[in-house]
Amino acid sequence: MTINEFNFAGKKAIVRVDFNVPLDENGKITDDTRIRGALPTLKKILADGGAVIIMSHMGKPKGKVDAKKSLGQIREAVEKALGVPVAFAPDCAKAADAAKALKMGEALLLENLRFYPEEEGKPVGIDKEDPKYDEAKKAMKASQKEFAKTLASYADCYVMDAFGTAHRKHASTAVIADYFDANNKMLGLLMEKEVQAVDAVLSNIKRPFVAIMGGSKVSSKIGIIENLLGKVDKLILCGGMTYTFAKAHNGEIGDSIVELDKLDVALGVEELAKKNGVELVLGSDCTATNGLDFGTMTVKEGAEIITCPANKVPAGFEGVDAGPESQKAFAEAIKGAKTILWNGPAGVFECDAFTAGSRAIGDAIAEATKNGAFSLIGGGDSVACVNKFGLADQVSYISTGGGALLEAIEGKVLPGVAAIKGE
């Protein structure tokens, strides 16, 4: 069943969205991309004459109630965006009465699903090494089913529209689907769009295909990097992983972020690129400082900012952005591309002094898109970059899910999609 074929008139739909939006210290939303992304699905249900029960997680409260991660903080913003009254259920597993009282054309927002460990289905407070772990895991899986059943009992149909968590087999993203028949569960409009965008990149690659991978760690991206090396023509690696590559060739990296246990992995990536005939583009120079305050994302007074080779960072300094030569090389590599995938920034773009590397990539992608490239931007930080630089309407598609996007591109089956399609 697709959402466009389904008539929600007189029905209560429980919709898994991804409202894990960034909040400032006062609980105000700093980027509402994810809320806006869910609106077409929620509005379609209401326009049909249905009622909507909205469920999401926020952050990683690890199965405990944490006021700073309460979805109550965003209720007003959701109500404003949706244009209908939005009630709030302060306990997602005890919302039967609130769901029952819901009238057609209204919405109910459930409290953070992850306040219950059952959502993620992982035993809490027991080590994996503990002999009783397997028993605890089995018990947790059983109570996860009960939790999913409770959520399902609130509604007549289920819509999965949280691409950001589609790669997780959680109670609300996959297990709940077992409690609805094939005609009463479906992907939302955002999910459909996301799945199509991944498809556009993978099954219909127009060459040259350029991927840009940023972020701080090689280890978290190694699966996707290896997978991409079999698909792309050029791979730009930037951000913090630059220094792991520099270190692998005995470079001096000062206080820059590095994964010393992954030097062989970095060399392996270079080998694989060579073997596959992929042009690997790494930053040759960087912007470094001896005074970045990560708490406030500002440069401390009296601190120095220098440009130096990425493999000759002085002691006491850390590389925080791609340097001017690297920026030129990145832009040059993107020029003329017909398919582009960007995941992860080139530096600490949250600090205004260090946006130049990520901006150079963003501008080059916008230019290539104008010249006919299909550009897919995914992952929270890259999306934040594109929004910060005002480039959102100059790229082809902005994905709401980082991890899910990468796993889909790796060719993995996403549990959140499989649960709907009955795979």
C-alpha positions as CSV (number, residue, x, y, z in Angstrom):
1,M,0.0,0.0,0.0
2,T,1.3,3.5,-0.8
3,I,0.3,6.5,1.1
4,N,-1.2,8.2,-1.9
5,E,-3.5,5.2,-2.5
6,F,-4.7,5.2,1.1
7,N,-7.7,7.2,2.3
8,F,-7.2,8.3,6.0
9,A,-10.8,9.6,6.4
10,G,-12.0,8.6,9.9
11,K,-8.8,6.8,10.7
12,K,-6.2,7.4,13.3
13,A,-2.7,7.0,11.9
14,I,0.4,6.6,14.1
15,V,3.4,8.1,12.2
16,R,7.0,7.5,13.0
17,V,8.8,10.8,12.2
18,D,12.3,12.0,12.9
19,F,11.9,15.0,15.1
20,N,15.4,14.6,16.6
21,V,16.0,18.3,15.9
22,P,19.0,20.3,17.3
23,L,18.1,22.5,20.3
24,D,20.0,25.3,21.9
25,E,20.5,25.5,25.7
26,N,17.1,27.1,26.1
27,G,15.3,24.3,24.3
28,K,14.7,26.4,21.2
29,I,15.0,24.6,17.8
30,T,18.1,25.8,15.8
31,D,17.3,23.9,12.6
32,D,13.8,22.7,11.8
33,T,14.6,20.8,8.5
34,R,13.3,17.6,10.0
35,I,10.0,19.0,11.1
36,R,9.5,20.6,7.7
37,G,10.4,17.3,6.0
38,A,7.6,15.4,7.8
39,L,4.8,18.0,7.0
40,P,3.6,16.6,3.6
41,T,2.8,13.2,5.2
42,L,1.2,14.6,8.3
43,K,-0.9,17.1,6.3
44,K,-2.0,14.5,3.8
45,I,-3.5,12.4,6.7
46,L,-5.2,15.5,8.2
47,A,-6.5,16.7,4.8
48,D,-8.0,13.3,4.1
49,G,-10.0,13.7,7.3
50,G,-7.9,11.5,9.6
51,A,-6.2,12.1,12.9
52,V,-2.5,11.8,13.5
53,I,-0.4,10.4,16.4
54,I,3.2,11.6,16.0
55,M,6.0,9.6,17.6
56,S,9.8,10.2,17.5
57,H,13.0,10.0,19.5
58,M,15.2,12.8,20.5
59,G,18.9,12.3,21.4
60,K,20.2,9.3,23.3
61,P,18.6,9.3,26.7
62,K,19.5,5.6,27.0
63,G,16.1,4.5,28.3
64,K,15.9,7.1,31.1
65,V,13.7,10.2,31.3
66,D,15.7,13.3,30.6
67,A,13.9,16.7,30.6
68,K,16.5,18.2,28.2
69,K,15.4,15.6,25.6
70,S,11.7,15.9,26.1
71,L,9.6,16.4,22.9
72,G,7.4,18.6,25.0
73,Q,9.9,21.4,24.2
74,I,8.9,21.3,20.5
75,R,5.2,20.8,20.8
76,E,4.4,24.5,20.0
77,A,6.7,24.5,17.0
78,V,5.0,21.4,15.6
79,E,1.6,22.9,16.2
80,K,2.6,26.1,14.4
81,A,4.1,24.1,11.5
82,L,1.1,21.8,11.2
83,G,-1.6,24.4,11.7
84,V,-3.8,22.2,13.9
85,P,-4.0,21.7,17.6
86,V,-1.3,19.3,18.8
87,A,-1.9,17.6,22.2
88,F,1.0,16.1,24.1
89,A,1.2,12.7,25.8
90,P,3.9,12.9,28.6
91,D,4.4,9.1,28.6
92,C,4.4,7.4,25.2
93,A,3.5,4.0,26.6
94,K,0.6,5.4,28.6
95,A,-1.2,7.4,25.9
96,A,-4.2,5.2,25.3
97,D,-6.7,7.7,26.7
98,A,-5.2,10.6,24.9
99,A,-5.3,8.6,21.6
100,K,-8.9,7.6,22.3
101,A,-9.9,11.3,22.9
102,L,-8.3,12.4,19.6
103,K,-10.8,13.8,17.2
104,M,-10.4,13.7,13.4
105,G,-8.3,16.6,12.1
106,E,-6.3,16.8,15.4
107,A,-2.8,15.6,16.3
108,L,-1.2,14.1,19.3
109,L,2.6,14.2,19.9
110,L,4.0,11.3,22.1
111,E,6.9,11.9,24.5
112,N,10.4,10.7,23.5
113,L,10.2,7.0,22.6
114,R,13.7,6.4,23.9
115,F,12.8,7.2,27.4
116,Y,11.9,3.5,27.3
117,P,14.8,1.1,26.7
118,E,12.3,-1.1,24.8
119,E,12.4,1.4,21.9
120,E,16.0,0.4,21.0
121,G,15.6,-3.1,22.4
122,K,18.9,-3.1,24.2
123,P,19.3,-4.3,27.8
124,V,20.2,-1.5,30.2
125,G,22.7,-1.7,33.0
126,I,24.3,-5.0,32.0
127,D,27.6,-5.5,30.2
128,K,27.8,-7.5,27.0
129,E,30.5,-9.6,28.7
130,D,28.2,-10.5,31.5
131,P,27.1,-14.2,31.3
132,K,23.5,-13.1,31.9
133,Y,23.6,-10.7,29.0
134,D,21.9,-13.1,26.5
135,E,19.1,-13.8,28.9
136,A,18.6,-10.1,29.5
137,K,18.6,-9.5,25.7
138,K,15.9,-12.1,25.2
139,A,13.8,-10.6,27.9
140,M,14.3,-7.1,26.4
141,K,13.2,-8.4,22.9
142,A,10.0,-9.8,24.5
143,S,9.2,-6.5,26.2
144,Q,10.1,-4.6,23.0
145,K,7.3,-6.5,21.3
146,E,4.9,-5.6,24.1
147,F,6.0,-1.9,23.8
148,A,5.5,-1.9,20.0
149,K,2.1,-3.6,20.5
150,T,1.1,-0.8,22.9
151,L,2.1,1.9,20.4
152,A,0.2,0.1,17.7
153,S,-3.0,-0.2,19.8
154,Y,-3.4,3.6,19.6
155,A,-4.1,3.7,15.9
156,D,-5.8,2.1,12.8
157,C,-2.8,2.3,10.5
158,Y,0.9,2.9,10.6
159,V,3.1,5.2,8.6
160,M,6.9,5.0,8.6
161,D,8.3,8.4,7.6
162,A,11.6,8.6,9.6
163,F,14.4,7.9,7.2
164,G,16.9,9.1,9.8
165,T,16.2,6.0,11.8
166,A,15.2,3.5,9.1
167,H,18.5,1.7,9.5
168,R,17.6,0.8,13.1
169,K,15.4,-2.2,14.0
170,H,13.6,-0.3,16.8
171,A,10.1,-0.8,18.2
172,S,8.7,2.2,16.4
173,T,10.6,1.8,13.1
174,A,10.2,-1.9,12.4
175,V,8.7,-4.1,15.2
176,I,5.4,-2.1,15.3
177,A,4.8,-3.0,11.6
178,D,4.0,-6.6,12.7
179,Y,0.8,-5.4,14.3
180,F,-0.7,-4.0,11.1
181,D,-1.7,-5.9,8.0
182,A,-0.2,-5.1,4.6
183,N,-3.1,-2.8,3.7
184,N,-2.7,-0.6,6.8
185,K,1.1,0.1,6.9
186,M,3.0,2.2,4.4
187,L,6.0,4.4,3.9
188,G,5.4,8.2,4.2
189,L,6.0,10.7,1.5
190,L,9.4,11.7,2.9
191,M,10.6,8.0,3.0
192,E,9.4,7.5,-0.5
193,K,11.4,10.5,-1.7
194,E,14.5,9.4,0.3
195,V,14.4,5.9,-1.2
196,Q,14.0,7.3,-4.7
197,A,16.9,9.7,-4.2
198,V,19.3,6.9,-3.1
199,D,18.0,5.0,-6.1
200,A,18.8,7.9,-8.4
201,V,22.4,7.9,-7.1
202,L,23.0,4.2,-7.2
203,S,21.0,2.7,-10.1
204,N,21.3,5.6,-12.5
205,I,24.8,6.8,-12.0
206,K,25.7,9.6,-14.5
207,R,29.5,10.0,-14.7
208,P,31.7,11.4,-13.5
209,F,30.5,10.4,-10.0
210,V,32.2,12.3,-7.2
211,A,31.7,11.6,-3.5
212,I,32.9,13.8,-0.7
213,M,33.3,12.2,2.7
214,G,34.1,14.4,5.7
215,G,33.9,14.1,9.4
216,S,36.4,13.3,12.1
217,K,36.8,9.5,11.9
218,V,37.8,7.1,9.3
219,S,36.5,4.2,11.4
220,S,32.9,5.3,11.3
221,K,33.0,5.8,7.5
222,I,35.2,2.8,6.4
223,G,32.3,0.6,5.2
224,I,30.9,3.3,3.0
225,I,34.3,4.5,1.8
226,E,35.2,1.0,0.7
227,N,31.8,0.6,-1.0
228,L,32.1,3.9,-2.8
229,L,35.6,3.0,-4.1
230,G,33.8,0.5,-6.3
231,K,31.4,3.0,-7.6
232,V,32.9,6.5,-7.9
233,D,35.3,8.2,-10.2
234,K,36.7,10.5,-7.6
235,L,36.6,10.4,-3.8
236,I,37.4,13.5,-1.8
237,L,38.3,12.7,1.9
238,C,38.3,15.7,4.2
239,G,37.7,16.9,7.7
240,G,39.3,15.2,10.7
241,M,40.2,12.1,8.9
242,T,42.8,14.1,6.9
243,Y,45.2,13.8,9.8
244,T,44.9,10.0,10.1
245,F,46.0,9.8,6.5
246,A,48.8,12.3,7.0
247,K,50.0,10.4,10.1
248,A,49.9,7.1,8.1
249,H,52.7,8.6,6.0
250,N,54.6,9.7,9.1
251,G,53.4,13.3,8.8
252,E,53.5,15.7,11.8
253,I,50.0,16.6,12.8
254,G,50.4,18.5,16.1
255,D,47.3,18.2,18.3
256,S,45.0,17.3,15.4
257,I,42.4,14.6,15.8
258,V,43.7,11.2,14.8
259,E,42.9,7.5,15.0
260,L,46.3,6.0,15.6
261,D,44.8,2.4,15.5
262,K,43.5,3.1,12.0
263,L,46.7,4.1,10.1
264,D,46.7,0.7,8.3
265,V,43.0,1.3,7.3
266,A,44.0,4.6,5.8
267,L,46.8,3.0,3.7
268,G,44.4,0.3,2.7
269,V,41.9,2.9,1.4
270,E,44.7,4.4,-0.7
271,E,45.6,1.0,-2.1
272,L,42.0,0.2,-3.0
273,A,41.5,3.5,-4.7
274,K,44.6,2.8,-6.8
275,K,43.4,-0.7,-7.6
276,N,40.0,0.6,-8.7
277,G,41.3,3.5,-10.7
278,V,39.6,6.0,-8.4
279,E,41.1,9.5,-8.0
280,L,41.6,10.0,-4.3
281,V,41.7,13.7,-3.3
282,L,43.1,14.5,0.1
283,G,43.7,17.9,1.6
284,S,47.3,19.0,1.1
285,D,47.2,22.0,3.5
286,C,45.1,23.0,6.4
287,T,44.0,25.9,8.6
288,A,45.3,25.2,12.2
289,T,44.9,27.0,15.5
290,N,46.1,26.7,19.1
291,G,43.0,28.1,20.7
292,L,39.6,26.7,19.5
293,D,37.1,26.6,22.3
294,F,34.9,23.7,21.4
295,G,32.3,24.6,24.1
296,T,31.5,28.0,22.5
297,M,32.8,27.2,19.0
298,T,34.9,30.4,19.1
299,V,38.6,31.1,18.9
300,K,40.1,32.2,22.3
301,E,41.5,35.7,22.6
302,G,45.2,35.9,21.6
303,A,45.1,32.5,19.9
304,E,46.9,32.1,16.5
305,I,45.4,30.9,13.3
306,I,47.8,29.6,10.7
307,T,47.9,27.9,7.3
308,C,50.3,25.0,7.0
309,P,50.8,21.7,5.1
310,A,48.4,19.0,6.5
311,N,51.5,16.8,7.3
312,K,53.4,19.6,9.0
313,V,51.1,20.9,11.7
314,P,53.3,22.5,14.5
315,A,53.2,21.2,18.1
316,G,50.4,22.7,20.1
317,F,48.3,23.4,17.0
318,E,45.4,21.4,15.6
319,G,44.0,21.3,12.0
320,V,40.5,22.6,12.0
321,D,39.7,23.3,8.3
322,A,40.9,22.6,4.8
323,G,43.5,25.2,3.7
324,P,43.4,27.3,0.5
325,E,45.2,24.8,-1.7
326,S,43.0,22.0,-0.5
327,Q,39.9,24.1,-1.2
328,K,41.1,24.7,-4.8
329,A,41.7,21.0,-5.3
330,F,38.3,20.0,-3.9
331,A,36.5,22.5,-6.1
332,E,38.5,21.4,-9.1
333,A,37.6,17.7,-8.4
334,I,33.9,18.5,-8.2
335,K,33.9,20.6,-11.4
336,G,32.2,18.8,-14.3
337,A,30.7,16.0,-12.0
338,K,27.3,14.6,-13.0
339,T,26.5,12.7,-9.8
340,I,27.6,14.1,-6.4
341,L,27.3,12.7,-2.9
342,W,28.3,14.8,0.1
343,N,28.5,13.5,3.6
344,G,30.5,15.3,6.3
345,P,32.1,18.8,6.5
346,A,35.7,19.7,5.7
347,G,36.3,21.4,9.0
348,V,34.8,22.8,12.2
349,F,32.3,24.8,10.3
350,E,30.3,25.5,13.4
351,C,33.0,28.1,14.2
352,D,32.6,31.0,11.8
353,A,36.4,31.3,11.4
354,F,36.6,27.8,9.9
355,T,33.9,27.6,7.3
356,A,36.0,28.2,4.2
357,G,36.7,24.5,3.4
358,S,33.1,23.3,3.7
359,R,31.9,26.5,1.9
360,A,34.3,25.8,-1.0
361,I,32.8,22.3,-1.4
362,G,29.2,23.6,-1.1
363,D,29.8,26.3,-3.7
364,A,31.4,23.9,-6.1
365,I,28.5,21.5,-5.7
366,A,25.9,24.3,-6.3
367,E,27.8,25.2,-9.4
368,A,28.0,21.6,-10.7
369,T,24.2,21.2,-10.0
370,K,23.5,24.3,-12.0
371,N,25.3,22.6,-14.8
372,G,23.2,19.5,-14.7
373,A,24.6,17.3,-11.9
374,F,22.4,15.4,-9.5
375,S,23.7,16.3,-6.0
376,L,22.7,14.4,-2.9
377,I,23.6,15.9,0.5
378,G,23.2,13.7,3.5
379,G,24.1,13.6,7.2
380,G,23.3,16.3,9.8
381,D,26.5,18.2,9.5
382,S,26.5,18.5,5.8
383,V,22.8,19.5,5.8
384,A,23.7,22.2,8.5
385,C,26.5,23.4,6.2
386,V,24.2,23.7,3.2
387,N,21.6,25.6,5.3
388,K,24.3,27.8,7.0
389,F,25.6,28.9,3.6
390,G,22.1,29.4,2.1
391,L,22.7,26.7,-0.6
392,A,19.7,24.5,0.2
393,D,17.8,25.4,-3.0
394,Q,20.9,25.0,-5.2
395,V,21.4,21.3,-4.6
396,S,19.2,18.4,-6.0
397,Y,18.3,16.6,-2.8
398,I,18.9,17.0,0.9
399,S,18.6,13.8,2.9
400,T,17.3,13.9,6.4
401,G,19.2,10.7,7.4
402,G,22.9,10.4,7.7
403,G,23.4,6.8,8.9
404,A,20.4,5.5,7.0
405,L,21.6,7.2,3.8
406,L,25.0,5.7,4.1
407,E,23.8,2.3,4.8
408,A,21.4,2.4,1.9
409,I,24.3,3.5,-0.3
410,E,26.3,0.6,1.1
411,G,23.5,-1.6,-0.3
412,K,22.2,-2.7,3.1
413,V,18.5,-3.4,3.5
414,L,17.0,-0.8,5.8
415,P,14.8,-2.5,8.5
416,G,12.4,0.4,8.5
417,V,11.7,-0.1,4.8
418,A,11.8,-3.9,5.0
419,A,9.1,-4.0,7.8
420,I,6.7,-2.2,5.5
421,K,7.4,-4.1,2.4
422,G,7.3,-7.4,4.3
423,E,10.8,-8.3,3.1
